[in-house]
Structures are given as C-alpha cells and as structure tokens.
C-alpha cells in the first residue's frame, strides 16, 4: 500500500470539517485538488472513506479507522518538526497560538511585543470560541491556547496569567446606570443579551447567577462581542462582558458598567496546552513571556 503524507493530511482535514470546501480553505488548496487526493487515497485503500447524508459528508467505517491512525501520524510528524526546529534556537521556527474571541482584544498587543523580541519566529494566530479551542487542545493541533477556564474533559496543563474581570454593562441612559450597590437579585427583572452557547463568557455568566440561585431572562443571542455591545447600546438588554472588551466604550461613554453586588466577577485568563506536549523553544519563550509580562502589557486601563 502506497499512501502519501499529503493524502493523510488532506483526508484528516476533510474528515475533521465534514466538508471538502472547508478542508480546501484550511489547507489553502482548490476543492478539486482536495477531492482528487481523497479519490486517490480511496483507490489505494480499496474502500470508500466518505458517504454523503443529505448535504453533509460523514466517514464510513473504514474512514473512521483511518482517521484514528492519521491523527496519530500527523501528530507525531508535528512533534518531530517541533523537535527539529528546537535544534535551531529560539529565534527560529514557527508558533501557532489560538485564543478565545475575547482574548483577541489584547492578544495583538502581546504578539506585537513578542514578535519584536523574536523576529525570526513565524507566528500564526487563530481566534475562535471556547468549543473550538477545546477541540484544538484535544487534537493537539495547536502549540498554546489563551482562554478562560481550562477544559476538564481534556488532559491539559494550565497556568493563570492575568485577571479577567466580568462586569455588567448597560447604555448610559439606563435607569440603573447611576445607582450604587445594586442587589444582584434586581438583575432578574432585566433582559440579558447573550453570547452563543459555546462561549466561555456565557458559561461564566450562567455559573455566576446559578451559584446565587437566580434565573435571568435571555434576550437576543450573538456570536460576536461587537454585536453584543451594539445590542446593549441599542437598548436591547444588559449583558455580562469581560472588561477587556469595553475599554473604548467606557472611555467614550457609549456604555457604562453597573455597580452590582458581586461584580466585577473576577475570573482568570489561562495559558493552556496539551499535557505531555513537548514545547518547542519558541513555544517555551512565548509561555515565559505571557506569564511574566502579559498583565503589565494587556491589563485593562479603564477602571470599573
């Protein structure tokens, strides 16, 4: 059997995305090129690897078996590349960092300082929600992750590097905007604009109110922090957001934070990577940099 590493990489991308189109975008290939690689792999194996259910493609039994082995092979190859890059020194090689969408409000500041110190390191930044970050950690497909609460269903190493204060925001003309020491129970009378179900901020928000035995009214659901802020400004409800996301809005008085008992809810940002992962010199340098300097570089400047 003659199977190429390129075919395995293409197959894994299609199986992971359940889509030839998304796999092609991820690999920066044309869709016909992806389809051709899969067909050649199926011809070599002598079994179909995918079948179509409606508009969705799923792996066959043979495809599921191959996916298991291809992930292990590709993971070993990535680790080999990291080890070989480590022999070249810190100021060379590549580094792939994935961050939660809320972290992206300060991640560029961190990466800009780090890149100036290590200009030879090729940096890649992926921005996504918590659910996708957990998948990346599970597949060991990223060097380091910056996120909120680390996952419990994946074996990871995690280190807190900075406070993540969660605050209640409202438009400046809201009736609660100028009140002090607002009882948290009062918020049960308000409607809240929510992030999507996979969001770490939403999980933290729901955990906060659940611990106090409170049910809140869910209003519109948004998949982006910017959309949440715009909805609050438009009077569609209150929301709970990270202080890192609203520095500009507080400075310009487009939004205000409410003085609610129990807020700011002080959470932490964590640097996370797969347990047992051998960090390359570039990844180790970034880890040390984040733990030592992230708070001084990226902490919110606007007081609550």
Backbone as CSV, one residue per row, in Angstrom:
resi,resn,N_x,N_y,N_z,CA_x,CA_y,CA_z,C_x,C_y,C_z
1,UNK,0.850,-1.194,0.000,0.000,0.000,0.000,0.889,1.249,0.000
2,UNK,0.616,2.166,-0.929,1.423,3.372,-1.044,0.544,4.590,-0.744
3,UNK,0.641,5.073,0.495,-0.133,6.225,0.939,0.836,7.353,1.255
4,UNK,0.561,8.559,0.744,1.453,9.690,0.986,0.990,10.470,2.219
5,UNK,1.939,11.181,2.828,1.612,12.025,3.978,0.662,13.144,3.563
6,UNK,0.820,13.624,2.349,-0.075,14.665,1.845,-1.512,14.158,1.786
7,UNK,-1.699,12.925,1.330,-3.042,12.365,1.270,-3.652,12.253,2.666
8,UNK,-2.850,11.860,3.636,-3.360,11.729,5.005,-3.750,13.083,5.577
9,UNK,-2.939,14.116,5.308,-3.268,15.452,5.802,-4.579,15.945,5.185
10,UNK,-4.729,15.735,3.887,-5.955,16.163,3.219,-7.151,15.385,3.750
11,UNK,-7.009,14.066,3.884,-8.098,13.246,4.406,-8.499,13.695,5.807
12,UNK,-7.528,13.943,6.672,-7.835,14.347,8.043,-8.593,15.670,8.064
13,UNK,-8.207,16.602,7.198,-8.889,17.891,7.149,-10.341,17.727,6.701
14,UNK,-10.581,16.877,5.697,-11.950,16.652,5.223,-12.775,15.968,6.315
15,UNK,-12.194,14.960,6.950,-12.924,14.229,7.992,-13.239,15.129,9.182
16,UNK,-12.294,15.999,9.530,-12.495,16.895,10.675,-13.570,17.939,10.393
17,UNK,-13.566,18.476,9.170,-14.503,19.548,8.814,-15.820,19.045,8.251
18,UNK,-15.883,17.737,7.909,-17.073,17.179,7.253,-17.410,17.980,5.993
19,UNK,-16.382,18.461,5.307,-16.613,19.299,4.137,-15.351,19.372,3.295
20,UNK,-15.499,19.160,1.992,-14.374,19.342,1.072,-14.032,20.827,0.951
21,UNK,-15.051,21.667,0.956,-14.829,23.101,0.778,-14.049,23.683,1.949
22,UNK,-14.483,23.383,3.174,-13.787,23.929,4.346,-12.382,23.350,4.459
23,UNK,-12.211,22.081,4.101,-10.877,21.488,4.119,-9.968,22.199,3.129
24,UNK,-10.487,22.510,1.956,-9.688,23.217,0.952,-9.278,24.588,1.455
25,UNK,-10.192,25.293,2.130,-9.862,26.608,2.676,-8.796,26.489,3.760
26,UNK,-8.927,25.485,4.607,-7.961,25.293,5.699,-6.574,24.984,5.169
27,UNK,-6.496,24.200,4.090,-5.213,23.758,3.536,-4.703,24.681,2.430
28,UNK,-5.488,25.704,2.104,-5.120,26.639,1.024,-4.926,25.886,-0.301
29,UNK,-5.877,24.988,-0.578,-5.890,24.240,-1.832,-7.219,24.482,-2.542
30,UNK,-7.277,24.110,-3.806,-8.552,24.167,-4.509,-9.389,22.949,-4.112
31,UNK,-10.711,23.065,-4.233,-11.565,21.935,-3.884,-11.327,20.739,-4.803
32,UNK,-11.120,20.935,-6.118,-10.815,19.771,-6.964,-9.543,19.048,-6.538
33,UNK,-8.541,19.804,-6.063,-7.304,19.171,-5.620,-7.543,18.308,-4.382
34,UNK,-8.388,18.800,-3.476,-8.722,18.024,-2.276,-9.482,16.761,-2.673
35,UNK,-10.463,16.908,-3.542,-11.260,15.749,-3.980,-10.383,14.708,-4.662
36,UNK,-9.420,15.159,-5.447,-8.539,14.235,-6.154,-7.680,13.444,-5.175
37,UNK,-7.152,14.129,-4.147,-6.320,13.438,-3.156,-7.131,12.365,-2.425
38,UNK,-8.380,12.679,-2.089,-9.230,11.701,-1.397,-9.533,10.525,-2.310
39,UNK,-9.844,10.792,-3.585,-10.140,9.695,-4.523,-8.925,8.787,-4.687
40,UNK,-7.740,9.364,-4.811,-6.528,8.558,-4.953,-6.299,7.706,-3.706
41,UNK,-6.591,8.272,-2.538,-6.430,7.519,-1.292,-7.425,6.363,-1.241
42,UNK,-8.671,6.613,-1.631,-9.681,5.551,-1.653,-9.303,4.459,-2.651
43,UNK,-8.755,4.856,-3.803,-8.331,3.858,-4.790,-7.203,2.997,-4.242
44,UNK,-6.291,3.614,-3.513,-5.152,2.870,-2.963,-5.609,1.902,-1.876
45,UNK,-6.546,2.346,-1.038,-7.036,1.504,0.055,-8.023,0.461,-0.457
46,UNK,-8.801,0.836,-1.453,-9.795,-0.086,-1.991,-11.107,-0.065,-1.248
47,UNK,-11.345,1.000,-0.476,-12.594,1.132,0.275,-13.029,2.590,0.240
48,UNK,-14.344,2.842,0.271,-14.808,4.240,0.363,-14.549,4.784,1.770
49,UNK,-14.146,6.045,1.838,-13.832,6.672,3.126,-14.936,7.625,3.592
50,UNK,-15.757,8.105,2.640,-16.828,9.034,2.984,-18.116,8.601,2.304
51,UNK,-19.214,8.990,2.934,-20.520,8.840,2.298,-21.317,10.104,2.579
52,UNK,-22.250,10.414,1.704,-22.997,11.656,1.821,-24.367,11.389,2.435
53,UNK,-24.686,12.165,3.477,-26.017,12.133,4.091,-26.625,13.511,3.917
54,UNK,-27.495,13.655,2.937,-28.021,14.970,2.601,-26.910,15.836,2.047
55,UNK,-26.716,17.006,2.659,-25.648,17.905,2.236,-24.364,17.695,3.043
56,UNK,-24.385,16.775,3.967,-23.254,16.566,4.872,-22.529,15.275,4.502
57,UNK,-21.190,15.303,4.579,-20.436,14.077,4.347,-19.942,13.538,5.681
58,UNK,-19.972,12.228,5.829,-19.532,11.576,7.056,-18.589,10.443,6.679
59,UNK,-17.762,10.050,7.631,-16.814,8.971,7.380,-17.511,7.616,7.434
60,UNK,-17.058,6.713,6.595,-17.504,5.322,6.656,-16.746,4.623,7.774
61,UNK,-17.012,3.343,7.967,-16.270,2.587,8.981,-14.779,2.604,8.673
62,UNK,-14.420,2.423,7.397,-13.007,2.486,7.009,-12.445,3.884,7.244
63,UNK,-13.268,4.906,6.966,-12.827,6.283,7.176,-12.573,6.582,8.639
64,UNK,-13.417,6.048,9.517,-13.225,6.287,10.947,-11.944,5.631,11.438
65,UNK,-11.664,4.442,10.952,-10.416,3.770,11.340,-9.205,4.550,10.834
66,UNK,-9.269,4.986,9.589,-8.147,5.727,9.024,-7.958,7.063,9.737
67,UNK,-9.052,7.706,10.113,-8.970,8.995,10.817,-8.211,8.836,12.132
68,UNK,-8.471,7.753,12.842,-7.772,7.489,14.099,-6.260,7.408,13.873
69,UNK,-5.846,6.653,12.863,-4.414,6.488,12.615,-3.785,7.745,12.003
70,UNK,-4.526,8.431,11.140,-3.951,9.622,10.505,-3.708,10.719,11.523
71,UNK,-4.599,10.853,12.508,-4.366,11.854,13.560,-3.103,11.541,14.330
72,UNK,-2.901,10.273,14.660,-1.705,9.893,15.402,-0.440,10.141,14.575
73,UNK,-0.500,9.810,13.282,0.659,10.002,12.405,0.972,11.484,12.251
74,UNK,-0.045,12.297,11.978,0.175,13.725,11.781,0.625,14.413,13.067
75,UNK,0.115,13.937,14.216,0.560,14.492,15.495,2.042,14.187,15.721
76,UNK,2.446,12.962,15.410,3.860,12.595,15.562,4.751,13.418,14.631
77,UNK,4.269,13.684,13.421,5.045,14.495,12.481,5.195,15.920,12.986
78,UNK,4.115,16.498,13.550,4.207,17.859,14.084,5.202,17.926,15.233
79,UNK,5.170,16.913,16.102,6.117,16.899,17.214,7.549,16.754,16.711
80,UNK,7.740,15.950,15.670,9.063,15.814,15.086,9.554,17.146,14.535
81,UNK,8.676,17.878,13.843,9.049,19.178,13.317,9.428,20.136,14.437
82,UNK,8.658,20.098,15.549,8.972,20.972,16.672,10.338,20.649,17.267
83,UNK,10.644,19.362,17.415,11.946,18.965,17.965,13.071,19.428,17.052
84,UNK,12.908,19.246,15.740,13.948,19.664,14.799,14.107,21.177,14.802
85,UNK,12.986,21.903,14.917,13.075,23.356,14.983,13.777,23.802,16.263
86,UNK,13.573,23.026,17.342,14.195,23.402,18.616,15.710,23.379,18.540
87,UNK,16.260,22.568,17.633,17.707,22.499,17.481,18.271,23.744,16.804
88,UNK,17.380,24.561,16.220,17.827,25.767,15.523,17.900,26.983,16.441
89,UNK,17.352,26.881,17.655,17.400,28.014,18.574,16.057,28.710,18.682
90,UNK,15.953,29.627,19.676,14.686,30.275,19.996,14.215,31.180,18.871
91,UNK,15.117,31.905,18.233,14.697,32.910,17.275,14.463,32.339,15.883
92,UNK,14.038,31.088,15.829,13.678,30.481,14.562,12.470,29.582,14.790
93,UNK,11.934,29.064,13.718,10.817,28.137,13.853,9.480,28.835,13.749
94,UNK,8.434,28.100,14.110,7.068,28.615,13.993,6.336,28.414,15.308
95,UNK,5.287,29.204,15.493,4.495,29.142,16.717,3.044,29.384,16.361
96,UNK,2.170,28.448,16.718,0.741,28.581,16.470,0.022,28.772,17.790
97,UNK,-0.619,29.925,17.935,-1.345,30.279,19.152,-2.818,30.426,18.799
98,UNK,-3.679,29.838,19.610,-5.126,30.000,19.441,-5.679,30.702,20.671
99,UNK,-6.608,31.632,20.460,-7.147,32.411,21.575,-8.656,32.481,21.490
100,UNK,-9.276,32.645,22.650,-10.712,32.903,22.688,-10.986,34.263,22.060
101,UNK,-12.187,34.440,21.504,-12.502,35.690,20.810,-12.342,36.899,21.729
102,UNK,-12.640,36.747,23.015,-12.482,37.859,23.944,-11.008,38.180,24.173
103,UNK,-10.153,37.148,24.181,-8.716,37.361,24.358,-8.154,38.190,23.210
104,UNK,-8.789,38.115,22.043,-8.258,38.826,20.873,-8.294,40.338,21.044
105,UNK,-8.975,40.851,22.077,-8.941,42.285,22.337,-7.570,42.725,22.850
106,UNK,-6.812,41.798,23.440,-5.469,42.192,23.882,-4.360,41.323,23.298
107,UNK,-4.699,40.199,22.665,-3.672,39.314,22.109,-2.755,40.016,21.115
108,UNK,-3.263,40.874,20.205,-2.342,41.541,19.279,-1.271,42.361,19.981
109,UNK,-1.594,42.969,21.136,-0.582,43.721,21.884,0.525,42.800,22.371
110,UNK,0.133,41.628,22.879,1.133,40.671,23.345,2.006,40.185,22.197
111,UNK,1.364,39.825,21.097,2.109,39.271,19.972,3.032,40.313,19.347
112,UNK,2.622,41.580,19.358,3.466,42.632,18.788,4.768,42.771,19.581
113,UNK,4.661,42.750,20.901,5.866,42.861,21.727,6.732,41.621,21.563
114,UNK,6.094,40.449,21.572,6.848,39.196,21.436,7.551,39.129,20.083
115,UNK,6.861,39.558,19.020,7.449,39.490,17.685,8.654,40.402,17.544
116,UNK,8.645,41.547,18.228,9.804,42.447,18.186,11.026,41.809,18.843
117,UNK,10.787,41.012,19.873,11.913,40.364,20.562,12.430,39.168,19.789
118,UNK,11.514,38.475,19.107,11.897,37.267,18.371,11.408,37.381,16.924
119,UNK,12.013,38.254,16.137,11.512,38.494,14.778,11.648,37.295,13.850
120,UNK,12.479,36.321,14.198,12.657,35.166,13.332,11.599,34.095,13.493
121,UNK,10.752,34.219,14.515,9.705,33.218,14.750,8.488,33.543,13.888
122,UNK,8.002,32.556,13.168,6.824,32.712,12.312,5.575,32.456,13.158
123,UNK,4.805,33.516,13.425,3.648,33.426,14.305,2.359,33.237,13.511
124,UNK,1.480,32.374,14.044,0.135,32.228,13.487,-0.873,32.327,14.625
125,UNK,-1.899,33.154,14.442,-2.919,33.358,15.463,-4.270,32.905,14.950
126,UNK,-4.930,32.016,15.697,-6.303,31.591,15.398,-7.216,32.137,16.483
127,UNK,-8.318,32.755,16.074,-9.288,33.322,17.015,-10.603,32.568,16.856
128,UNK,-11.111,31.997,17.953,-12.342,31.216,17.856,-13.007,31.165,19.221
129,UNK,-14.100,30.406,19.325,-14.793,30.327,20.609,-14.265,29.146,21.437
130,UNK,-14.782,29.031,22.626,-14.282,28.039,23.568,-14.409,26.614,23.029
131,UNK,-15.543,26.325,22.403,-15.786,24.968,21.913,-14.705,24.528,20.934
132,UNK,-14.323,25.418,20.016,-13.283,25.087,19.046,-11.913,24.997,19.700
133,UNK,-11.657,25.828,20.701,-10.378,25.761,21.409,-10.206,24.404,22.091
134,UNK,-11.283,23.905,22.680,-11.222,22.597,23.334,-10.919,21.510,22.307
135,UNK,-11.529,21.615,21.119,-11.246,20.637,20.062,-9.782,20.699,19.636
136,UNK,-9.221,21.892,19.534,-7.815,22.049,19.166,-6.901,21.414,20.208
137,UNK,-7.231,21.605,21.478,-6.431,21.006,22.547,-6.555,19.485,22.509
138,UNK,-7.759,19.000,22.261,-7.979,17.558,22.229,-7.180,16.896,21.105
139,UNK,-7.103,17.570,19.963,-6.373,17.010,18.822,-4.898,17.390,18.833
140,UNK,-4.485,18.189,19.817,-3.086,18.629,19.920,-2.624,19.309,18.630
141,UNK,-3.528,20.110,18.037,-3.245,20.738,16.747,-2.762,22.170,16.874
142,UNK,-2.495,22.630,18.092,-2.052,23.999,18.323,-0.991,23.978,19.415
143,UNK,-0.062,24.930,19.373,1.007,24.949,20.379,0.488,25.393,21.740
144,UNK,-0.129,26.567,21.779,-0.593,27.142,23.038,-1.952,27.790,22.831
145,UNK,-2.748,27.799,23.897,-4.079,28.400,23.860,-4.189,29.399,25.004
146,UNK,-4.771,30.565,24.709,-5.101,31.550,25.742,-6.618,31.580,25.844
147,UNK,-7.140,31.273,27.030,-8.589,31.113,27.186,-8.990,31.340,28.634
148,UNK,-10.298,31.242,28.878,-10.809,31.315,30.241,-10.606,29.984,30.949
149,UNK,-11.616,29.527,31.666,-11.489,28.311,32.465,-11.030,27.136,31.613
150,UNK,-9.933,26.452,31.974,-9.450,25.318,31.176,-10.475,24.185,31.154
151,UNK,-10.495,23.403,30.079,-11.460,22.308,29.982,-11.128,21.193,30.964
152,UNK,-12.172,20.498,31.421,-11.976,19.382,32.341,-11.984,18.032,31.631
153,UNK,-12.472,18.022,30.390,-12.594,16.751,29.672,-11.411,16.478,28.753
154,UNK,-10.370,17.313,28.819,-9.144,17.106,28.055,-7.966,17.251,29.020
155,UNK,-6.982,16.371,28.895,-5.814,16.440,29.778,-4.907,17.574,29.321
156,UNK,-4.857,18.644,30.129,-4.088,19.821,29.757,-3.262,20.316,30.939
157,UNK,-2.257,21.096,30.614,-1.536,21.897,31.601,-2.070,23.321,31.477
158,UNK,-2.298,23.987,32.599,-2.842,25.345,32.551,-2.200,26.211,33.620
159,UNK,-1.977,27.482,33.282,-1.372,28.439,34.201,-2.077,29.778,34.050
160,UNK,-2.582,30.313,35.165,-3.237,31.620,35.131,-2.182,32.701,34.911
161,UNK,-2.518,33.677,34.045,-1.539,34.732,33.789,-2.095,36.140,33.965
162,UNK,-3.419,36.301,34.102,-3.968,37.648,34.243,-5.415,37.571,34.697
163,UNK,-5.855,38.596,35.457,-7.250,38.683,35.861,-8.138,38.935,34.650
164,UNK,-9.362,38.400,34.713,-10.374,38.634,33.683,-11.649,39.106,34.380
165,UNK,-11.755,40.409,34.684,-12.941,40.898,35.404,-14.161,40.922,34.483
166,UNK,-15.234,40.286,34.930,-16.500,40.325,34.205,-17.392,41.382,34.844
167,UNK,-17.993,42.228,34.020,-18.811,43.332,34.515,-20.164,43.325,33.824
168,UNK,-21.137,43.959,34.465,-22.458,44.139,33.873,-22.469,45.482,33.146
169,UNK,-22.846,45.481,31.873,-22.844,46.719,31.090,-24.252,47.108,30.689
170,UNK,-24.423,48.423,30.526,-25.722,48.981,30.161,-25.485,50.247,29.349
171,UNK,-26.491,50.722,28.623,-26.359,52.030,27.976,-26.360,53.124,29.038
172,UNK,-25.756,54.269,28.744,-25.634,55.330,29.762,-26.973,55.840,30.293
173,UNK,-28.055,55.729,29.515,-29.348,56.248,29.956,-30.211,55.193,30.653
174,UNK,-29.631,54.047,30.992,-30.411,53.005,31.664,-30.770,53.457,33.081
175,UNK,-31.953,53.096,33.576,-32.368,53.518,34.924,-31.400,53.094,36.031
176,UNK,-30.643,52.023,35.830,-29.720,51.557,36.866,-28.334,52.185,36.744
177,UNK,-28.119,52.999,35.716,-26.769,53.472,35.416,-26.158,54.300,36.531
178,UNK,-26.964,55.017,37.303,-26.419,55.905,38.330,-26.730,55.418,39.737
179,UNK,-27.178,54.175,39.858,-27.441,53.626,41.183,-26.203,52.916,41.734
180,UNK,-26.135,52.834,43.057,-24.986,52.211,43.711,-25.430,50.982,44.501
181,UNK,-24.507,50.020,44.592,-24.751,48.798,45.374,-26.085,48.153,44.978
182,UNK,-26.264,47.944,43.714,-27.494,47.335,43.205,-27.539,45.873,43.639
183,UNK,-28.606,45.413,44.300,-28.691,43.998,44.677,-28.685,43.122,43.428
184,UNK,-27.956,42.040,43.493,-27.859,41.179,42.313,-29.225,40.622,41.934
185,UNK,-30.127,40.476,42.927,-31.479,39.974,42.641,-32.244,40.917,41.715
186,UNK,-31.875,42.191,41.729,-32.566,43.169,40.871,-32.368,42.847,39.387
187,UNK,-31.270,42.172,39.065,-30.983,41.864,37.667,-31.947,40.842,37.085
188,UNK,-32.651,40.101,37.957,-33.624,39.124,37.457,-34.784,39.808,36.741
189,UNK,-34.943,41.114,36.956,-36.013,41.860,36.298,-35.601,42.346,34.910
190,UNK,-34.321,42.200,34.569,-33.806,42.724,33.304,-33.654,41.613,32.268
191,UNK,-33.630,42.004,31.010,-33.340,41.092,29.903,-31.855,41.181,29.582
192,UNK,-31.239,40.027,29.292,-29.800,39.990,29.026,-29.518,39.548,27.593
193,UNK,-28.653,40.299,26.930,-28.125,39.899,25.634,-27.043,38.860,25.881
194,UNK,-27.104,37.719,25.169,-26.247,36.578,25.462,-25.257,36.302,24.333
195,UNK,-24.095,35.758,24.691,-23.232,35.147,23.701,-23.770,33.752,23.376
196,UNK,-23.187,33.116,22.325,-23.649,31.794,21.913,-23.301,30.750,22.977
197,UNK,-23.918,29.576,22.871,-23.788,28.543,23.899,-22.348,28.083,24.106
198,UNK,-21.492,28.141,23.088,-20.118,27.676,23.232,-19.168,28.698,23.812
199,UNK,-19.675,29.873,24.175,-18.829,30.963,24.656,-18.418,30.768,26.111
200,UNK,-17.146,31.036,26.406,-16.669,30.960,27.781,-17.280,32.042,28.652
201,UNK,-17.480,33.253,28.092,-18.096,34.335,28.864,-19.518,33.970,29.261
202,UNK,-20.255,33.354,28.349,-21.622,32.943,28.688,-21.610,31.886,29.789
203,UNK,-20.710,30.919,29.704,-20.634,29.898,30.744,-20.344,30.525,32.101
204,UNK,-19.416,31.482,32.143,-19.080,32.142,33.402,-20.261,32.943,33.931
205,UNK,-20.964,33.608,33.041,-22.143,34.393,33.422,-23.231,33.500,34.013
206,UNK,-23.530,32.395,33.319,-24.557,31.486,33.810,-24.146,30.853,35.136
207,UNK,-22.849,30.568,35.281,-22.355,29.987,36.530,-22.534,30.975,37.684
208,UNK,-22.250,32.248,37.427,-22.366,33.281,38.470,-23.799,33.347,38.997
209,UNK,-24.771,33.436,38.095,-26.156,33.559,38.542,-26.687,32.252,39.127
210,UNK,-26.256,31.111,38.585,-26.703,29.827,39.103,-26.240,29.622,40.536
211,UNK,-25.002,30.033,40.828,-24.479,29.889,42.192,-25.288,30.688,43.198
212,UNK,-26.001,31.702,42.725,-26.819,32.546,43.612,-28.303,32.226,43.506
213,UNK,-28.597,31.135,42.790,-29.975,30.690,42.683,-30.867,31.616,41.888
214,UNK,-30.291,32.333,40.929,-31.054,33.304,40.152,-31.252,32.831,38.721
215,UNK,-32.419,33.092,38.182,-32.706,32.878,36.771,-32.784,34.234,36.094
216,UNK,-32.131,34.368,34.957,-32.181,35.637,34.245,-32.910,35.448,32.924
217,UNK,-33.472,36.531,32.450,-34.220,36.486,31.203,-33.261,36.605,30.023
218,UNK,-33.292,35.603,29.139,-32.450,35.609,27.962,-33.118,36.406,26.855
219,UNK,-32.376,37.348,26.291,-32.851,38.086,25.137,-32.175,37.572,23.878
220,UNK,-31.690,38.475,23.062,-31.044,38.094,21.811,-29.733,37.364,22.083
221,UNK,-29.383,36.468,21.169,-28.128,35.723,21.270,-27.208,36.160,20.135
222,UNK,-25.949,36.462,20.472,-24.982,36.960,19.498,-23.746,36.067,19.492
223,UNK,-23.078,36.009,18.350,-21.865,35.200,18.244,-20.595,36.032,18.292
224,UNK,-20.709,37.349,18.435,-19.541,38.228,18.476,-19.697,39.251,19.591
225,UNK,-18.570,39.568,20.245,-18.597,40.576,21.297,-19.071,41.927,20.773
226,UNK,-18.645,42.289,19.555,-19.043,43.577,18.996,-20.548,43.655,18.829
227,UNK,-21.161,42.547,18.429,-22.612,42.529,18.269,-23.311,42.666,19.611
228,UNK,-22.755,42.023,20.641,-23.326,42.143,21.990,-23.295,43.595,22.443
229,UNK,-22.167,44.255,22.263,-22.030,45.646,22.708,-22.997,46.550,21.957
230,UNK,-23.138,46.334,20.660,-24.053,47.142,19.866,-25.492,46.938,20.319
231,UNK,-25.854,45.693,20.640,-27.209,45.406,21.105,-27.493,46.100,22.430
232,UNK,-26.517,46.088,23.336,-26.700,46.768,24.625,-26.836,48.270,24.408
233,UNK,-26.002,48.839,23.557,-26.086,50.277,23.263,-27.451,50.647,22.693
234,UNK,-28.037,49.718,21.954,-29.331,49.981,21.315,-30.509,49.768,22.259
235,UNK,-30.239,49.355,23.495,-31.295,49.195,24.473,-31.994,47.853,24.454
236,UNK,-31.342,46.838,23.860,-31.974,45.520,23.778,-31.778,44.693,25.047
237,UNK,-31.040,45.216,26.010,-30.844,44.499,27.258,-29.499,44.800,27.865
238,UNK,-29.263,44.239,29.042,-27.958,44.307,29.683,-27.117,43.127,29.198
239,UNK,-25.860,43.098,29.585,-25.038,41.921,29.307,-23.899,41.866,30.305
240,UNK,-23.291,40.694,30.405,-22.078,40.500,31.194,-20.938,40.260,30.220
241,UNK,-19.919,41.100,30.303,-18.799,41.022,29.371,-17.489,41.153,30.126
242,UNK,-16.410,40.760,29.462,-15.086,40.972,30.030,-14.731,42.453,29.938
243,UNK,-14.118,42.970,30.986,-13.697,44.370,30.989,-12.727,44.659,29.850
244,UNK,-11.989,43.624,29.397,-11.034,43.826,28.306,-11.725,44.252,27.006
245,UNK,-13.001,43.928,26.858,-13.678,44.162,25.576,-14.296,45.553,25.465
246,UNK,-14.325,46.326,26.545,-15.114,47.569,26.517,-14.299,48.797,26.903
247,UNK,-12.985,48.743,26.808,-12.172,49.909,27.173,-12.585,51.140,26.371
248,UNK,-12.718,50.992,25.059,-13.074,52.130,24.215,-14.476,52.636,24.535
249,UNK,-15.420,51.734,24.734,-16.807,52.139,25.009,-16.917,52.879,26.342
250,UNK,-16.110,52.489,27.336,-16.146,53.197,28.613,-15.512,54.573,28.491
251,UNK,-14.434,54.667,27.736,-13.774,55.962,27.555,-14.685,56.953,26.841
252,UNK,-15.458,56.465,25.877,-16.322,57.345,25.085,-17.739,57.426,25.640
253,UNK,-17.997,56.760,26.759,-19.300,56.769,27.418,-20.408,56.201,26.545
254,UNK,-20.057,55.290,25.654,-21.095,54.607,24.876,-21.754,53.520,25.713
255,UNK,-21.011,52.990,26.688,-21.524,52.008,27.634,-21.050,52.395,29.025
256,UNK,-21.766,51.905,30.035,-21.328,52.077,31.422,-21.396,50.728,32.112
257,UNK,-20.592,50.576,33.159,-20.684,49.377,33.990,-21.600,49.681,35.170
258,UNK,-22.402,48.702,35.546,-23.320,48.868,36.666,-22.650,48.431,37.969
259,UNK,-22.972,49.152,39.029,-22.420,48.856,40.355,-23.311,47.799,41.022
260,UNK,-23.094,46.543,40.628,-23.916,45.432,41.114,-23.130,44.631,42.146
261,UNK,-23.806,44.222,43.225,-23.163,43.398,44.245,-22.594,42.125,43.616
262,UNK,-21.341,41.817,43.938,-20.698,40.621,43.402,-19.915,40.862,42.131
263,UNK,-20.049,42.050,41.549,-19.295,42.405,40.356,-18.300,43.520,40.680
264,UNK,-17.153,43.544,39.999,-16.717,42.611,38.955,-16.548,41.183,39.476
265,UNK,-16.968,40.242,38.643,-16.757,38.822,38.921,-15.349,38.486,38.420
266,UNK,-14.423,38.313,39.332,-13.010,38.219,38.950,-12.642,36.785,38.570
267,UNK,-12.551,36.558,37.298,-12.088,35.290,36.744,-10.633,35.426,36.337
268,UNK,-10.106,34.395,35.702,-8.713,34.404,35.288,-8.609,34.041,33.808
269,UNK,-7.571,34.568,33.157,-7.156,34.075,31.851,-6.065,33.042,32.063
270,UNK,-6.092,31.987,31.250,-5.136,30.889,31.405,-4.371,30.643,30.115
271,UNK,-3.113,30.281,30.273,-2.319,29.735,29.176,-2.410,28.221,29.286
272,UNK,-2.843,27.563,28.197,-3.178,26.140,28.247,-2.496,25.408,27.093
273,UNK,-2.033,24.194,27.365,-1.526,23.327,26.302,-1.734,21.882,26.707
274,UNK,-1.664,20.998,25.734,-1.953,19.592,25.969,-0.923,18.979,26.912
275,UNK,-1.391,18.243,27.906,-0.492,17.606,28.874,0.423,16.612,28.157
276,UNK,1.695,16.653,28.505,2.678,15.775,27.892,3.284,16.348,26.629
277,UNK,2.777,17.491,26.178,3.295,18.104,24.950,4.702,18.643,25.206
278,UNK,5.594,18.375,24.281,6.950,18.905,24.374,6.979,20.265,23.691
279,UNK,7.110,21.323,24.490,7.090,22.666,23.929,8.401,22.962,23.207
280,UNK,8.276,23.532,22.019,9.450,23.973,21.278,10.063,25.181,21.976
281,UNK,11.311,25.539,21.654,11.882,26.759,22.245,11.021,27.988,22.003
282,UNK,10.413,28.095,20.807,9.552,29.242,20.520,8.334,29.241,21.442
283,UNK,7.701,28.081,21.606,6.533,27.987,22.479,6.918,28.234,23.938
284,UNK,8.061,27.722,24.370,8.526,27.944,25.744,8.801,29.416,25.988
285,UNK,9.402,30.079,24.985,9.686,31.508,25.124,8.394,32.305,25.235
286,UNK,7.379,31.938,24.437,6.104,32.648,24.499,5.404,32.386,25.824
287,UNK,5.461,31.152,26.302,4.870,30.834,27.605,5.494,31.691,28.703
288,UNK,6.822,31.739,28.751,7.508,32.527,29.784,7.162,34.006,29.659
289,UNK,7.079,34.482,28.430,6.754,35.889,28.180,5.353,36.222,28.691
290,UNK,4.371,35.370,28.372,2.994,35.624,28.792,2.880,35.614,30.313
291,UNK,3.465,34.610,30.963,3.353,34.505,32.417,4.020,35.674,33.124
292,UNK,5.104,36.184,32.563,5.857,37.247,33.229,5.338,38.643,32.903
293,UNK,4.817,38.853,31.676,4.592,40.229,31.240,3.196,40.534,30.722
294,UNK,2.360,39.543,30.539,1.048,39.809,29.949,0.237,40.807,30.769
295,UNK,0.258,40.654,32.088,-0.555,41.530,32.928,-0.145,42.989,32.799
296,UNK,1.167,43.263,32.695,1.622,44.650,32.590,1.366,45.228,31.204
297,UNK,1.327,44.375,30.174,1.132,44.845,28.807,-0.342,44.992,28.471
298,UNK,-1.168,44.047,28.934,-2.523,43.943,28.406,-3.644,44.181,29.421
299,UNK,-3.329,44.454,30.690,-4.406,44.660,31.670,-5.256,45.858,31.267
300,UNK,-6.578,45.832,31.456,-7.442,46.957,31.088,-7.023,48.219,31.829
301,UNK,-7.004,49.349,31.124,-6.584,50.611,31.704,-7.749,51.394,32.275
302,UNK,-8.979,51.036,31.881,-10.153,51.769,32.329,-10.681,51.183,33.626
303,UNK,-10.787,51.947,34.732,-11.300,51.398,35.988,-12.789,51.101,35.893
304,UNK,-13.236,50.114,36.683,-14.674,49.835,36.733,-15.358,50.880,37.588
